[in-house]
Amino acid sequence: MKALEFHSTVTPEGQIPLPPEIASQIPSGEQLRVLLIWEPSDLDPAWRDSGRRRFEDAISPGDDIYELPRSALPLSCSTPPIAIS
């Protein structure tokens, strides 16, 4: 399976135009599985901010491995390698 990503807009006729550089990569007659992702333009910003704050409040600072000091990271794996014969 192959996947391509592009941005587009629904036309007044309900069509989703493919950019030429995308269309040229898909053989004619090929079956497609389409997934549409969009953010509604009428989404309430206060509701979105409230959801983000609730999500962030549930995360402990200790959960973020990218914020740990380098000295706190393990230097190597403590599990010995498995011999495959």
Helices and strands as residue ranges (DSSP letters): H 20-23, H 45-57, G 61-63, G 65-67, G 70-72
